[in-house]
Amino acid sequence: MTSFDAAALAQAAIDARQQAYVPYSHFAVGAALLAEDGRVFTGCNVENAAYSVTNCAERTALFKAVSEGARTFRALAVAGAPQDTDPAGHLPACPPCGVCRQALFEFTGPQLPVVLALGGGAYETHTLGELLPHAFGPNDLL
Ligand code: THU
């Protein structure tokens, strides 16, 4: 894992959150995924009247990245809160859901730093392995 600017990645997630399409939950999430080559792929949650079709911000970012050829990643940042929350103030930590943890693990393994934006320039960082211990991944199929 190479170094990265966690505060800048958290801000990119906060910015991406503005695009969230959330007419049902009104809970807006943004994600920013830093690829090894330096590209940053952002995503937001995209909801649907058929609720289960909803795509989380993290998977939007991941699938954008993979579809554009990125396969290895340095870090992920996530920012999520009720839609009317001002990100200039405090944001609650918004950890990725279980489905997104599994989707990310496929490409990153357990070392990926996951930066949770807390607003006002603050953040906390966990590894994906902390969030998804004893994960099932590609090596388990060998
Ligand atoms: N959501 C995300 O986009 N990422 C998360 O980490 C947690 C949940 C979305 C899904 C749904 O649109 C809304 O937040 C409420 O669950």
Backbone and ligand atoms as CSV (ligand in chain L), in Angstrom:
chain,resi,resn,atom,element,x,y,z
A,1,MET,N,N,0.834,-1.189,0.000
A,1,MET,CA,C,0.000,0.000,0.000
A,1,MET,C,C,0.873,1.244,0.000
A,2,THR,N,N,0.647,2.122,-0.935
A,2,THR,CA,C,1.383,3.379,-0.962
A,2,THR,C,C,0.588,4.442,-0.214
A,3,SER,N,N,1.255,5.550,0.110
A,3,SER,CA,C,0.610,6.569,0.934
A,3,SER,C,C,-0.460,7.310,0.128
A,4,PHE,N,N,-1.330,7.988,0.840
A,4,PHE,CA,C,-2.393,8.756,0.198
A,4,PHE,C,C,-2.823,9.855,1.147
A,5,ASP,N,N,-3.542,10.834,0.593
A,5,ASP,CA,C,-4.029,11.974,1.359
A,5,ASP,C,C,-5.446,11.657,1.842
A,6,ALA,N,N,-5.564,11.197,3.075
A,6,ALA,CA,C,-6.861,10.759,3.592
A,6,ALA,C,C,-7.853,11.915,3.668
A,7,ALA,N,N,-7.390,13.081,4.043
A,7,ALA,CA,C,-8.306,14.228,4.161
A,7,ALA,C,C,-8.870,14.607,2.789
A,8,ALA,N,N,-8.012,14.568,1.762
A,8,ALA,CA,C,-8.474,14.908,0.413
A,8,ALA,C,C,-9.450,13.857,-0.104
A,9,LEU,N,N,-9.177,12.588,0.197
A,9,LEU,CA,C,-10.088,11.529,-0.258
A,9,LEU,C,C,-11.434,11.639,0.463
A,10,ALA,N,N,-11.396,11.966,1.756
A,10,ALA,CA,C,-12.644,12.169,2.504
A,10,ALA,C,C,-13.443,13.321,1.904
A,11,GLN,N,N,-12.755,14.371,1.510
A,11,GLN,CA,C,-13.460,15.514,0.900
A,11,GLN,C,C,-14.059,15.129,-0.444
A,12,ALA,N,N,-13.367,14.293,-1.205
A,12,ALA,CA,C,-13.913,13.825,-2.488
A,12,ALA,C,C,-15.181,13.008,-2.267
A,13,ALA,N,N,-15.215,12.234,-1.189
A,13,ALA,CA,C,-16.432,11.474,-0.865
A,13,ALA,C,C,-17.564,12.422,-0.477
A,14,ILE,N,N,-17.235,13.436,0.304
A,14,ILE,CA,C,-18.249,14.435,0.694
A,14,ILE,C,C,-18.801,15.130,-0.551
A,15,ASP,N,N,-17.938,15.479,-1.474
A,15,ASP,CA,C,-18.385,16.143,-2.707
A,15,ASP,C,C,-19.266,15.214,-3.545
A,16,ALA,N,N,-18.868,13.950,-3.652
A,16,ALA,CA,C,-19.639,12.982,-4.445
A,16,ALA,C,C,-21.026,12.761,-3.850
A,17,ARG,N,N,-21.137,12.912,-2.561
A,17,ARG,CA,C,-22.418,12.735,-1.858
A,17,ARG,C,C,-23.490,13.681,-2.392
A,18,GLN,N,N,-23.081,14.794,-2.931
A,18,GLN,CA,C,-24.049,15.767,-3.444
A,18,GLN,C,C,-24.853,15.217,-4.619
A,19,GLN,N,N,-24.328,14.200,-5.296
A,19,GLN,CA,C,-25.022,13.627,-6.456
A,19,GLN,C,C,-25.974,12.499,-6.079
A,20,ALA,N,N,-26.050,12.152,-4.814
A,20,ALA,CA,C,-26.858,10.998,-4.400
A,20,ALA,C,C,-28.308,11.144,-4.872
A,21,TYR,N,N,-28.837,10.036,-5.385
A,21,TYR,CA,C,-30.250,9.983,-5.801
A,21,TYR,C,C,-30.993,9.171,-4.748
A,22,VAL,N,N,-31.629,9.883,-3.823
A,22,VAL,CA,C,-32.157,9.222,-2.627
A,22,VAL,C,C,-33.584,9.669,-2.296
A,23,PRO,N,N,-34.523,9.505,-3.237
A,23,PRO,CA,C,-35.890,9.972,-2.958
A,23,PRO,C,C,-36.624,9.136,-1.916
A,24,TYR,N,N,-36.096,7.960,-1.574
A,24,TYR,CA,C,-36.808,7.071,-0.642
A,24,TYR,C,C,-36.228,7.129,0.767
A,25,SER,N,N,-34.930,6.955,0.887
A,25,SER,CA,C,-34.334,6.981,2.234
A,25,SER,C,C,-33.953,8.390,2.677
A,26,HIS,N,N,-33.719,9.262,1.718
A,26,HIS,CA,C,-33.204,10.611,2.033
A,26,HIS,C,C,-31.892,10.532,2.807
A,27,PHE,N,N,-31.156,9.443,2.597
A,27,PHE,CA,C,-29.848,9.256,3.237
A,27,PHE,C,C,-28.800,9.271,2.124
A,28,ALA,N,N,-28.019,10.323,2.083
A,28,ALA,CA,C,-27.106,10.554,0.960
A,28,ALA,C,C,-25.692,10.086,1.305
A,29,VAL,N,N,-25.138,9.275,0.402
A,29,VAL,CA,C,-23.807,8.715,0.621
A,29,VAL,C,C,-22.924,9.018,-0.586
A,30,GLY,N,N,-21.687,9.351,-0.308
A,30,GLY,CA,C,-20.683,9.524,-1.353
A,30,GLY,C,C,-19.481,8.656,-1.044
A,31,ALA,N,N,-18.795,8.212,-2.074
A,31,ALA,CA,C,-17.590,7.400,-1.903
A,31,ALA,C,C,-16.533,7.868,-2.892
A,32,ALA,N,N,-15.294,7.706,-2.495
A,32,ALA,CA,C,-14.166,8.031,-3.383
A,32,ALA,C,C,-13.140,6.917,-3.240
A,33,LEU,N,N,-12.810,6.310,-4.356
A,33,LEU,CA,C,-11.911,5.159,-4.386
A,33,LEU,C,C,-10.647,5.550,-5.145
A,34,LEU,N,N,-9.536,5.503,-4.453
A,34,LEU,CA,C,-8.242,5.892,-5.039
A,34,LEU,C,C,-7.567,4.666,-5.635
A,35,ALA,N,N,-7.378,4.689,-6.947
A,35,ALA,CA,C,-6.710,3.577,-7.624
A,35,ALA,C,C,-5.198,3.698,-7.469
A,36,GLU,N,N,-4.534,2.576,-7.644
A,36,GLU,CA,C,-3.068,2.562,-7.498
A,36,GLU,C,C,-2.402,3.539,-8.463
A,37,ASP,N,N,-2.999,3.738,-9.632
A,37,ASP,CA,C,-2.408,4.639,-10.624
A,37,ASP,C,C,-2.720,6.109,-10.367
A,38,GLY,N,N,-3.406,6.413,-9.271
A,38,GLY,CA,C,-3.665,7.795,-8.895
A,38,GLY,C,C,-5.032,8.320,-9.272
A,39,ARG,N,N,-5.747,7.575,-10.093
A,39,ARG,CA,C,-7.096,8.025,-10.440
A,39,ARG,C,C,-8.022,7.885,-9.234
A,40,VAL,N,N,-8.942,8.835,-9.088
A,40,VAL,CA,C,-9.955,8.775,-8.037
A,40,VAL,C,C,-11.312,8.564,-8.699
A,41,PHE,N,N,-11.972,7.486,-8.340
A,41,PHE,CA,C,-13.301,7.173,-8.856
A,41,PHE,C,C,-14.310,7.473,-7.758
A,42,THR,N,N,-15.271,8.320,-8.074
A,42,THR,CA,C,-16.275,8.670,-7.077
A,42,THR,C,C,-17.593,7.993,-7.406
A,43,GLY,N,N,-18.444,7.904,-6.388
A,43,GLY,CA,C,-19.755,7.313,-6.582
A,43,GLY,C,C,-20.722,7.821,-5.528
A,44,CYS,N,N,-22.003,7.676,-5.827
A,44,CYS,CA,C,-23.052,8.017,-4.864
A,44,CYS,C,C,-24.052,6.870,-4.851
A,45,ASN,N,N,-24.935,6.879,-3.844
A,45,ASN,CA,C,-25.991,5.868,-3.874
A,45,ASN,C,C,-27.069,6.287,-4.857
A,46,VAL,N,N,-27.595,5.271,-5.531
A,46,VAL,CA,C,-28.614,5.470,-6.560
A,46,VAL,C,C,-29.781,4.549,-6.221
A,47,GLU,N,N,-30.857,5.160,-5.731
A,47,GLU,CA,C,-31.993,4.358,-5.275
A,47,GLU,C,C,-32.970,4.094,-6.410
A,48,ASN,N,N,-33.959,3.237,-6.114
A,48,ASN,CA,C,-34.908,2.814,-7.137
A,48,ASN,C,C,-36.252,2.543,-6.473
A,49,ALA,N,N,-37.334,2.786,-7.221
A,49,ALA,CA,C,-38.670,2.532,-6.698
A,49,ALA,C,C,-38.846,1.068,-6.304
A,50,ALA,N,N,-38.147,0.183,-6.997
A,50,ALA,CA,C,-38.032,-1.212,-6.548
A,50,ALA,C,C,-36.810,-1.239,-5.626
A,51,TYR,N,N,-37.037,-1.103,-4.344
A,51,TYR,CA,C,-35.985,-0.720,-3.398
A,51,TYR,C,C,-34.707,-1.551,-3.506
A,52,SER,N,N,-34.854,-2.860,-3.740
A,52,SER,CA,C,-33.675,-3.731,-3.705
A,52,SER,C,C,-32.716,-3.482,-4.860
A,53,VAL,N,N,-33.148,-2.733,-5.839
A,53,VAL,CA,C,-32.289,-2.415,-6.982
A,53,VAL,C,C,-31.264,-1.332,-6.624
A,54,THR,N,N,-31.480,-0.675,-5.517
A,54,THR,CA,C,-30.584,0.411,-5.068
A,54,THR,C,C,-29.120,-0.014,-5.084
A,55,ASN,N,N,-28.278,0.901,-5.562
A,55,ASN,CA,C,-26.827,0.657,-5.537
A,55,ASN,C,C,-26.176,1.618,-4.554
A,56,CYS,N,N,-25.359,1.070,-3.673
A,56,CYS,CA,C,-24.653,1.903,-2.694
A,56,CYS,C,C,-23.562,2.734,-3.365
A,57,ALA,N,N,-23.181,3.793,-2.695
A,57,ALA,CA,C,-22.143,4.686,-3.206
A,57,ALA,C,C,-20.820,3.946,-3.434
A,58,GLU,N,N,-20.475,3.058,-2.519
A,58,GLU,CA,C,-19.181,2.368,-2.599
A,58,GLU,C,C,-19.116,1.483,-3.836
A,59,ARG,N,N,-20.217,0.765,-4.094
A,59,ARG,CA,C,-20.207,-0.102,-5.282
A,59,ARG,C,C,-20.313,0.714,-6.563
A,60,THR,N,N,-20.982,1.848,-6.514
A,60,THR,CA,C,-20.979,2.717,-7.699
A,60,THR,C,C,-19.546,3.104,-8.041
A,61,ALA,N,N,-18.791,3.519,-7.030
A,61,ALA,CA,C,-17.393,3.914,-7.259
A,61,ALA,C,C,-16.559,2.720,-7.730
A,62,LEU,N,N,-16.745,1.582,-7.069
A,62,LEU,CA,C,-15.951,0.402,-7.423
A,62,LEU,C,C,-16.245,-0.051,-8.855
A,63,PHE,N,N,-17.497,-0.089,-9.219
A,63,PHE,CA,C,-17.848,-0.596,-10.551
A,63,PHE,C,C,-17.445,0.392,-11.639
A,64,LYS,N,N,-17.520,1.678,-11.323
A,64,LYS,CA,C,-16.966,2.652,-12.267
A,64,LYS,C,C,-15.479,2.383,-12.491
A,65,ALA,N,N,-14.765,2.167,-11.400
A,65,ALA,CA,C,-13.309,1.978,-11.482
A,65,ALA,C,C,-12.963,0.726,-12.285
A,66,VAL,N,N,-13.599,-0.369,-11.933
A,66,VAL,CA,C,-13.284,-1.639,-12.605
A,66,VAL,C,C,-13.650,-1.555,-14.084
A,67,SER,N,N,-14.758,-0.908,-14.366
A,67,SER,CA,C,-15.189,-0.802,-15.767
A,67,SER,C,C,-14.284,0.104,-16.579
A,68,GLU,N,N,-13.453,0.881,-15.896
A,68,GLU,CA,C,-12.502,1.735,-16.604
A,68,GLU,C,C,-11.070,1.209,-16.469
A,69,GLY,N,N,-10.955,-0.041,-16.064
A,69,GLY,CA,C,-9.662,-0.715,-16.122
A,69,GLY,C,C,-8.862,-0.741,-14.848
A,70,ALA,N,N,-9.320,-0.081,-13.813
A,70,ALA,CA,C,-8.585,-0.108,-12.537
A,70,ALA,C,C,-8.835,-1.452,-11.846
A,71,ARG,N,N,-7.788,-2.013,-11.277
A,71,ARG,CA,C,-7.914,-3.303,-10.592
A,71,ARG,C,C,-7.291,-3.291,-9.197
A,72,THR,N,N,-6.396,-2.343,-8.939
A,72,THR,CA,C,-5.754,-2.282,-7.623
A,72,THR,C,C,-5.969,-0.892,-7.038
A,73,PHE,N,N,-6.146,-0.863,-5.719
A,73,PHE,CA,C,-6.602,0.356,-5.067
A,73,PHE,C,C,-5.802,0.644,-3.801
A,74,ARG,N,N,-5.625,1.952,-3.552
A,74,ARG,CA,C,-4.885,2.378,-2.367
A,74,ARG,C,C,-5.780,2.618,-1.169
A,75,ALA,N,N,-6.984,3.163,-1.411
A,75,ALA,CA,C,-7.842,3.537,-0.276
A,75,ALA,C,C,-9.242,3.880,-0.769
A,76,LEU,N,N,-10.182,3.795,0.170
A,76,LEU,CA,C,-11.574,4.185,-0.068
A,76,LEU,C,C,-11.972,5.194,1.002
A,77,ALA,N,N,-12.747,6.193,0.619
A,77,ALA,CA,C,-13.367,7.083,1.602
A,77,ALA,C,C,-14.873,7.076,1.415
A,78,VAL,N,N,-15.602,7.225,2.520
A,78,VAL,CA,C,-17.063,7.199,2.516
A,78,VAL,C,C,-17.589,8.350,3.359
A,79,ALA,N,N,-18.628,9.005,2.858
A,79,ALA,CA,C,-19.316,10.051,3.619
A,79,ALA,C,C,-20.805,9.815,3.487
A,80,GLY,N,N,-21.501,9.661,4.603
A,80,GLY,CA,C,-22.934,9.406,4.530
A,80,GLY,C,C,-23.671,10.015,5.698
A,81,ALA,N,N,-24.851,10.543,5.413
A,81,ALA,CA,C,-25.676,11.167,6.452
A,81,ALA,C,C,-27.025,11.495,5.832
A,82,PRO,N,N,-28.028,11.758,6.659
A,82,PRO,CA,C,-29.297,12.231,6.109
A,82,PRO,C,C,-29.070,13.402,5.150
A,83,GLN,N,N,-29.886,13.430,4.102
A,83,GLN,CA,C,-29.639,14.325,2.972
A,83,GLN,C,C,-29.494,15.787,3.380
A,84,ASP,N,N,-30.215,16.212,4.398
A,84,ASP,CA,C,-30.174,17.630,4.769
A,84,ASP,C,C,-29.025,17.967,5.721
A,85,THR,N,N,-28.132,17.011,5.966
A,85,THR,CA,C,-26.999,17.261,6.860
A,85,THR,C,C,-25.947,18.106,6.155
A,86,ASP,N,N,-25.518,19.161,6.798
A,86,ASP,CA,C,-24.483,20.034,6.240
A,86,ASP,C,C,-23.106,19.416,6.492
A,87,PRO,N,N,-22.391,19.046,5.418
A,87,PRO,CA,C,-21.094,18.380,5.609
A,87,PRO,C,C,-20.012,19.307,6.154
A,88,ALA,N,N,-20.312,20.604,6.215
A,88,ALA,CA,C,-19.342,21.507,6.843
A,88,ALA,C,C,-19.308,21.277,8.354
A,89,GLY,N,N,-20.399,20.709,8.875
A,89,GLY,CA,C,-20.440,20.384,10.295
A,89,GLY,C,C,-20.098,18.926,10.519
A,90,HIS,N,N,-20.655,18.345,11.565
A,90,HIS,CA,C,-20.338,16.957,11.910
A,90,HIS,C,C,-21.105,15.984,11.021
A,91,LEU,N,N,-20.423,14.945,10.571
A,91,LEU,CA,C,-21.055,13.821,9.893
A,91,LEU,C,C,-20.879,12.579,10.757
A,92,PRO,N,N,-21.907,11.735,10.844
A,92,PRO,CA,C,-21.719,10.458,11.536
A,92,PRO,C,C,-20.845,9.547,10.675
A,93,ALA,N,N,-20.085,8.689,11.296
A,93,ALA,CA,C,-19.331,7.695,10.521
A,93,ALA,C,C,-20.316,6.814,9.769
A,94,CYS,N,N,-20.053,6.580,8.483
A,94,CYS,CA,C,-20.933,5.752,7.647
A,94,CYS,C,C,-20.119,4.593,7.096
A,95,PRO,N,N,-20.039,3.502,7.815
A,95,PRO,CA,C,-19.254,2.366,7.329
A,95,PRO,C,C,-19.951,1.658,6.177
A,96,PRO,N,N,-19.195,1.094,5.252
A,96,PRO,CA,C,-19.802,0.384,4.123
A,96,PRO,C,C,-20.658,-0.782,4.588
A,97,CYS,N,N,-21.736,-1.047,3.873
A,97,CYS,CA,C,-22.593,-2.193,4.192
A,97,CYS,C,C,-21.844,-3.484,3.889
A,98,GLY,N,N,-22.409,-4.580,4.331
A,98,GLY,CA,C,-21.749,-5.872,4.159
A,98,GLY,C,C,-21.550,-6.263,2.705
A,99,VAL,N,N,-22.525,-5.952,1.878
A,99,VAL,CA,C,-22.399,-6.278,0.452
A,99,VAL,C,C,-21.225,-5.516,-0.150
A,100,CYS,N,N,-21.108,-4.247,0.182
A,100,CYS,CA,C,-20.004,-3.443,-0.357
A,100,CYS,C,C,-18.659,-3.916,0.173
A,101,ARG,N,N,-18.605,-4.316,1.428
A,101,ARG,CA,C,-17.346,-4.853,1.970
A,101,ARG,C,C,-16.900,-6.062,1.151
A,102,GLN,N,N,-17.840,-6.939,0.866
A,102,GLN,CA,C,-17.506,-8.138,0.089
A,102,GLN,C,C,-17.087,-7.765,-1.331
A,103,ALA,N,N,-17.791,-6.839,-1.945
A,103,ALA,CA,C,-17.456,-6.428,-3.320
A,103,ALA,C,C,-16.054,-5.831,-3.372
A,104,LEU,N,N,-15.710,-5.034,-2.384
A,104,LEU,CA,C,-14.379,-4.426,-2.339
A,104,LEU,C,C,-13.302,-5.470,-2.096
A,105,PHE,N,N,-13.575,-6.423,-1.192
A,105,PHE,CA,C,-12.571,-7.423,-0.820
A,105,PHE,C,C,-12.078,-8.197,-2.032
A,106,GLU,N,N,-12.951,-8.408,-2.984
A,106,GLU,CA,C,-12.598,-9.125,-4.215
A,106,GLU,C,C,-11.356,-8.534,-4.874
A,107,PHE,N,N,-11.231,-7.216,-4.807
A,107,PHE,CA,C,-10.135,-6.529,-5.500
A,107,PHE,C,C,-9.016,-6.084,-4.580
A,108,THR,N,N,-9.301,-5.926,-3.295
A,108,THR,CA,C,-8.314,-5.277,-2.417
A,108,THR,C,C,-7.713,-6.192,-1.378
A,109,GLY,N,N,-8.399,-7.246,-0.986
A,109,GLY,CA,C,-7.971,-7.976,0.187
A,109,GLY,C,C,-8.156,-7.131,1.432
A,110,PRO,N,N,-7.581,-7.590,2.568
A,110,PRO,CA,C,-7.901,-6.973,3.861
A,110,PRO,C,C,-7.167,-5.676,4.185
A,111,GLN,N,N,-6.140,-5.324,3.420
A,111,GLN,CA,C,-5.305,-4.179,3.815
A,111,GLN,C,C,-5.880,-2.820,3.436
A,112,LEU,N,N,-6.911,-2.789,2.610
A,112,LEU,CA,C,-7.421,-1.502,2.116
A,112,LEU,C,C,-7.807,-0.572,3.270
A,113,PRO,N,N,-7.248,0.639,3.332
A,113,PRO,CA,C,-7.729,1.610,4.319
A,113,PRO,C,C,-9.097,2.155,3.906
A,114,VAL,N,N,-10.022,2.155,4.844
A,114,VAL,CA,C,-11.365,2.696,4.626
A,114,VAL,C,C,-11.510,3.931,5.512
A,115,VAL,N,N,-11.577,5.076,4.856
A,115,VAL,CA,C,-11.612,6.367,5.548
A,115,VAL,C,C,-13.074,6.794,5.689
A,116,LEU,N,N,-13.509,6.990,6.915
A,116,LEU,CA,C,-14.893,7.417,7.156
A,116,LEU,C,C,-14.887,8.898,7.487
A,117,ALA,N,N,-15.491,9.690,6.596
A,117,ALA,CA,C,-15.502,11.142,6.787
A,117,ALA,C,C,-16.412,11.505,7.954
A,118,LEU,N,N,-15.923,12.394,8.801
A,118,LEU,CA,C,-16.682,12.832,9.975
A,118,LEU,C,C,-17.067,14.305,9.882
A,119,GLY,N,N,-16.774,14.930,8.728
A,119,GLY,CA,C,-17.098,16.335,8.532
A,119,GLY,C,C,-16.077,17.260,9.173
A,120,GLY,N,N,-16.078,18.492,8.711
A,120,GLY,CA,C,-15.176,19.483,9.281
A,120,GLY,C,C,-13.707,19.112,9.173
A,121,GLY,N,N,-13.384,18.309,8.165
A,121,GLY,CA,C,-11.998,17.897,7.956
A,121,GLY,C,C,-11.572,16.682,8.777
A,122,ALA,N,N,-12.476,16.172,9.604
A,122,ALA,CA,C,-12.140,15.014,10.443
A,122,ALA,C,C,-12.500,13.705,9.737
A,123,TYR,N,N,-11.838,12.644,10.152
A,123,TYR,CA,C,-12.135,11.319,9.606
A,123,TYR,C,C,-11.571,10.259,10.541
A,124,GLU,N,N,-12.021,9.038,10.377
A,124,GLU,CA,C,-11.412,7.896,11.066
A,124,GLU,C,C,-11.123,6.837,10.027
A,125,THR,N,N,-10.113,6.021,10.286
A,125,THR,CA,C,-9.680,5.038,9.292
A,125,THR,C,C,-9.662,3.638,9.904
A,126,HIS,N,N,-10.194,2.696,9.160
A,126,HIS,CA,C,-10.163,1.280,9.517
A,126,HIS,C,C,-9.661,0.516,8.297
A,127,THR,N,N,-9.151,-0.673,8.504
A,127,THR,CA,C,-8.847,-1.493,7.337
A,127,THR,C,C,-10.079,-2.314,6.966
A,128,LEU,N,N,-10.120,-2.724,5.686
A,128,LEU,CA,C,-11.238,-3.565,5.271
A,128,LEU,C,C,-11.230,-4.878,6.058
A,129,GLY,N,N,-10.048,-5.359,6.409
A,129,GLY,CA,C,-9.967,-6.578,7.201
A,129,GLY,C,C,-10.599,-6.436,8.578
A,130,GLU,N,N,-10.508,-5.244,9.151
A,130,GLU,CA,C,-11.180,-5.005,10.440
A,130,GLU,C,C,-12.699,-5.018,10.254
A,131,LEU,N,N,-13.137,-4.499,9.115
A,131,LEU,CA,C,-14.583,-4.401,8.868
A,131,LEU,C,C,-15.178,-5.722,8.384
A,132,LEU,N,N,-14.336,-6.558,7.759
A,132,LEU,CA,C,-14.817,-7.828,7.214
A,132,LEU,C,C,-13.804,-8.931,7.540
A,133,PRO,N,N,-13.753,-9.329,8.816
A,133,PRO,CA,C,-12.781,-10.361,9.202
A,133,PRO,C,C,-13.166,-11.730,8.633
A,134,HIS,N,N,-12.165,-12.563,8.444
A,134,HIS,CA,C,-12.384,-13.943,7.970
A,134,HIS,C,C,-13.178,-13.956,6.669
A,135,ALA,N,N,-12.816,-13.047,5.776
A,135,ALA,CA,C,-13.586,-12.897,4.541
A,135,ALA,C,C,-13.362,-14.072,3.593
A,136,PHE,N,N,-14.369,-14.348,2.823
A,136,PHE,CA,C,-14.260,-15.291,1.704
A,136,PHE,C,C,-13.844,-14.497,0.472
A,137,GLY,N,N,-12.784,-14.964,-0.182
A,137,GLY,CA,C,-12.296,-14.223,-1.343
A,137,GLY,C,C,-11.815,-15.138,-2.436
A,138,PRO,N,N,-11.213,-14.551,-3.455
A,138,PRO,CA,C,-10.793,-15.329,-4.632
A,138,PRO,C,C,-9.884,-16.507,-4.281
A,139,ASN,N,N,-9.008,-16.361,-3.294
A,139,ASN,CA,C,-8.086,-17.450,-2.956
A,139,ASN,C,C,-8.796,-18.673,-2.385
A,140,ASP,N,N,-9.996,-18.466,-1.859
A,140,ASP,CA,C,-10.737,-19.596,-1.295
A,140,ASP,C,C,-11.290,-20.523,-2.364
A,141,LEU,N,N,-11.255,-20.075,-3.602
A,141,LEU,CA,C,-11.753,-20.909,-4.702
A,141,LEU,C,C,-10.659,-21.778,-5.297
A,142,LEU,N,N,-9.402,-21.562,-4.853
A,142,LEU,CA,C,-8.282,-22.282,-5.482
A,142,LEU,C,C,-8.149,-23.684,-4.906
L,1,THU,N1,N,-25.923,3.218,1.599
L,1,THU,C1,C,-24.778,3.422,0.904
L,1,THU,O1,O,-24.786,3.941,-0.217
L,1,THU,N2,N,-23.607,3.061,1.472
L,1,THU,C2,C,-23.484,2.599,2.755
L,1,THU,O2,O,-22.381,2.356,3.206
L,1,THU,C3,C,-24.670,2.400,3.572
L,1,THU,C4,C,-25.975,2.580,2.897
L,1,THU,C5,C,-27.183,3.691,1.020
L,1,THU,C6,C,-28.136,2.652,0.558
L,1,THU,C7,C,-29.448,3.419,0.621
L,1,THU,O3,O,-29.590,4.186,-0.573
L,1,THU,C8,C,-29.263,4.370,1.776
L,1,THU,O4,O,-27.874,4.467,1.979
L,1,THU,C9,C,-29.950,3.935,3.064
L,1,THU,O5,O,-29.586,2.645,3.398
